[in-house]
Amino acid sequence: MTTVISSQRYIDNDILNAKIAQIEAEKPEAVTLNVYAYNDEFAVLPDGHHTYEAAMQCDVPVIFEIVNHPEGLTGETCLSSHGLTATGTT
């Protein structure tokens, strides 16, 4: 099982509320978010933390789809490009 990590911690309530309204209007069975593989154990969520939080609040399952980084980054290079290190945020 892959653990998804993100450098995004701040939640803008206006954005969150808009995402909740969108999910409530569309009523998806699940929300899919792309993540970049770091290694076999971890993946990086580069974008979508408001959508993730909205889905959680709406009890909508989130599916993480592992995709290749657009610049081909992996490992530590992938982490650092998103403000992360193997021990936490930079």
N, C-alpha and C positions, 0 to 999 in steps of 0.2 A: 504494500500500500504506500502511495506517495503522499508525503506531507506537503501542503501548499503554504508558501511563505510570501509575505508582501512587505514592502517598506512603507506602505501607506497606512497611517494610523488615524489621521484627521478625517472626521466625517462632517461634511457640510450638510446641515439639516435641510436646507432648501433643495439640494441635489437629491438627498436621500428621499425626501417626501415626493419629489417628482418621479423618482424611480419606483417608489411604492405605488403611486397612482398609475404608472404605466403597467406594472405587473398586475395590479387589480383589474385594470381595463382589459388587458390582453389575456389574462388567466392561463398562462402557459403551464404545461404539465411539469416542466423543468426549465432551468436557465443554464445555458452552456457558456462557460468562460474559458478562454485560452490561457494556458500557462506554458512557460518555457522550462524544459528539463534542466535541472542543475546536475543531478546525478540520479542513481536508481532510487534514492530515498526522498529527495526534495525536488520541488518545482517552484518557480517564481511566478506570482500573479502580477503582471506588469501594469494592468489596467482593469478596472471593473470592481474596485472595492465597494463603491456605493451600490452597484447592482447586487453584489454578493450580500451586503448587509440588508438591502431591501428584500431580497429573496428569503433570507433567514427570517425576517420579521413577518413575511407573508406565508411562512411555512411551505415555500416552494423549493423542491430539491435543486441543488446546484451540481452540475456535471462539469468537472474540470477536464478539458481536452488538452493533452500535451502536444504542442506544436513546436516546430523549429523556430529558434530566434531568427528574425528577419536578417540579422547581420551574421548569422551562423555562430553566435556566441554560446559558450557552454561553461560549466564549472565556475571557478572564481571570477572569470571575466564577465560572465553573465550576471553573477551576483553584484559585482561592483558597478556594473552599468546601471543598476537599479538602486544604488545607494545601500547595498547590503554587503556584509562580510559573513564568513562562516560562523562568526560569534555574535552577530547582531547587526544593527544598522550602523552606518558610518556617520 
